[in-house]
Amino acid sequence: MSTGAWIALAAVVLALAFGLWRAATDGRFRGTHAVRGQVGPRVEEGAPRSLVEEGAPAPVTRPPGAELVAAVGATLGERATLLQFSSAFCAPCRATRRVLGEVTGLVEGVAHVEVDAEHHLDATRTFGVLRTPTTIVLDARGAEVTRASGAPTRDQVLTALASV
């Protein structure tokens, strides 16, 4: 075989491996992300008040998920909230919107909130969203339970909600 044929074969094998990996991981709910600003400063008992006030960020009273949902003008679900980061020209985002809307109709106490990642860049950075669609499952307080990058299926969303 010539060198060109080996290069073409290697390119096909790499593309196939990447496609299989992407198909296996896309839309799967796994773990949580350490949200920036979620933990306030640690204050030792009896520490002078001036040490706390000097440049230290104020302690967060509500989880960032609850803050973002309130900023968008929505409310948290009684049981859980499906927070979807999407963008205007994202085809999988439309499919995800449809799936999450279907799930909120099936499961009582679950709300669906869609956030435009382009218009809420601070929230996108805070939550560590790298691609759209990203779906974050929040509990009743607004704390992150799990997340999925890519378009999840209805069964994957229902399984993720079962852990809430």
C-alpha positions in Angstrom: 0.0 0.0 0.0 1.2 3.5 -0.7 1.7 6.2 1.9 -1.4 8.0 0.8 -3.6 4.9 1.3 -2.3 4.5 4.8 -3.0 8.1 5.6 -6.6 7.8 4.3 -7.1 4.6 6.2 -5.8 6.2 9.5 -8.1 9.2 8.9 -11.1 6.9 8.4 -10.3 4.9 11.5 -9.8 8.0 13.7 -13.1 9.5 12.4 -14.9 6.3 13.1 -13.5 6.1 16.6 -14.4 9.7 17.3 -18.0 9.2 16.0 -18.5 6.1 18.1 -17.2 7.9 21.2 -19.4 10.9 20.5 -22.5 8.7 20.0 -21.8 6.8 23.2 -21.4 9.9 25.4 -23.7 12.5 23.8 -26.7 13.3 26.0 -25.7 11.2 28.9 -26.2 12.5 32.4 -23.1 12.3 34.5 -21.9 13.9 37.7 -22.0 17.5 38.6 -19.9 20.5 38.0 -18.3 22.6 40.7 -20.2 25.9 40.2 -18.0 28.9 40.8 -19.2 31.2 43.7 -21.2 28.4 45.3 -19.1 28.4 48.5 -18.7 31.6 50.5 -15.6 32.5 52.5 -14.7 30.4 55.6 -14.9 32.5 58.7 -13.2 31.3 61.8 -15.2 31.7 65.0 -14.0 34.8 66.8 -12.2 36.2 63.7 -12.2 40.0 63.5 -15.0 41.4 61.3 -12.5 43.4 59.3 -10.9 40.3 57.9 -14.2 39.1 56.5 -15.1 42.4 54.9 -11.8 43.1 53.1 -12.2 41.9 49.5 -13.8 38.6 50.5 -16.9 37.7 48.5 -20.2 37.6 50.3 -21.4 34.1 51.2 -24.0 32.8 48.7 -27.3 32.2 50.4 -29.0 30.5 47.5 -27.5 28.1 45.0 -26.5 29.7 41.6 -29.2 27.7 39.9 -31.9 29.3 41.9 -30.3 32.8 41.2 -30.2 32.1 37.5 -33.8 30.8 37.3 -35.0 33.9 39.1 -32.9 36.2 36.9 -34.5 34.7 33.8 -38.0 35.4 35.3 -38.9 31.7 35.9 -39.6 29.7 39.0 -38.1 26.5 40.3 -40.1 23.4 40.1 -41.5 21.8 43.3 -39.5 18.7 42.7 -36.8 19.5 40.1 -35.9 22.0 37.4 -34.5 21.1 34.0 -32.2 24.0 33.1 -31.3 24.0 29.4 -28.5 26.2 28.0 -29.1 26.6 24.2 -28.3 28.9 21.4 -30.3 30.4 18.5 -28.8 28.3 15.6 -28.5 25.0 17.4 -30.6 22.2 15.9 -30.1 19.7 18.8 -31.3 22.5 21.1 -34.7 22.4 19.4 -34.9 18.6 19.9 -33.8 18.9 23.5 -36.5 21.6 24.1 -39.1 19.2 22.7 -37.9 16.3 24.9 -37.7 18.4 28.1 -41.2 19.9 27.4 -42.5 16.3 27.0 -40.9 15.2 30.3 -42.3 18.2 32.2 -45.7 17.2 31.0 -45.2 13.7 32.2 -43.6 14.3 35.7 -45.4 16.4 38.3 -43.4 19.1 40.0 -40.8 19.5 37.3 -40.2 22.8 35.5 -38.2 23.5 32.3 -36.2 26.7 32.0 -34.4 27.5 28.8 -31.5 30.0 29.0 -29.9 31.5 25.9 -26.2 30.9 26.4 -25.3 33.9 24.1 -27.2 36.4 26.2 -26.2 35.0 29.6 -22.5 34.6 29.2 -21.8 35.1 33.0 -24.1 32.2 33.8 -22.6 30.1 31.0 -19.1 30.7 32.5 -20.3 30.2 36.1 -21.9 26.8 35.3 -19.0 25.7 33.0 -21.1 25.2 30.0 -18.8 24.5 27.0 -21.4 23.5 24.3 -25.1 23.6 23.6 -27.4 22.1 24.4 -26.4 21.4 28.0 -29.1 20.3 30.4 -28.6 20.7 34.1 -31.0 19.0 36.6 -31.5 21.2 39.6 -33.2 20.0 42.8 -36.0 21.9 44.6 -33.5 24.3 46.2 -31.8 25.1 42.9 -28.6 23.0 43.5 -27.1 21.0 40.6 -27.8 17.3 40.7 -26.5 16.2 37.4 -25.8 17.4 33.8 -25.7 16.3 30.2 -24.0 17.8 27.2 -25.7 17.1 23.9 -29.3 16.1 23.2 -30.6 13.6 25.8 -33.4 11.1 25.1 -36.6 11.1 27.1 -35.6 7.9 29.0 -32.2 9.5 29.9 -34.0 12.6 31.4 -36.5 10.4 33.3 -33.7 8.3 34.7 -31.9 11.5 35.8 -35.0 12.8 37.4 -35.5 9.6 39.4 -32.3 10.4 41.3 -33.7 13.7 42.5 
